[in-house]
């Protein structure tokens, strides 16, 4: 058998002289992971961004053409921590051909109330609002790409190192910026509860106007409690997202005298200044610190 196989293998190799042109197809369901995969993968990957910048990942559902991309992919990247409720659709579309990597599942977890008023707890999916977590996610993606394409391991290592250096600089900047705020002013009131990982890392306390997801409307009781708390603690500003009902914001600012400190990009990359991860973090942190000072 061996003698028979050798010439055909040789023939095959001489007919296909361009292995360098093969790229890993990646289907990404997180704007943050799209950036990481592009930075680390460089020329060795093609990344299909299926959750696009500015799209609310809590409400996204894959379209048939998104699922077609999944069927062509060797690697599927998701945020994990139960953010995606359509994983079975992805697995079905891929037919077991792709590796499904739930990156957030490999990072430390915080929990949060599943729903306002309920006692059930769920994993908090918003790991990307801590720069340290994004650094860890970069290492996870680097290791996975190296496993799928060992020949290009050195390139993935080099690319990851450069991106990690940028994230290190960013994290140092965040810490310097936050240090402008005295500890007793680090009180963050945001639209939905997306800043636990941020608060833990940079020493803030948090209250959310909505719950875990952008899909729930706050109850009157919850808003009343929040107004009470803002008054008592002398919180100077609250922060919104484009998805929040403006009536609620108006009620809170009218009742407490707190101002609207700005609009934050909390669920992933957006457009303009938040079109890169660094831009998103700089925008959020500057907005928060400058309004609470
Ligand atoms: Zn969110």
Boltz pocket constraint, residues with backbone or C-beta under 6 A from the ligand:
constraints:
  - pocket:
      binder: B
      contacts: [[A, 58], [A, 126], [A, 192], [A, 193], [A, 194], [A, 212], [A, 213], [A, 214], [A, 266], [A, 267]]
      max_distance: 6.0
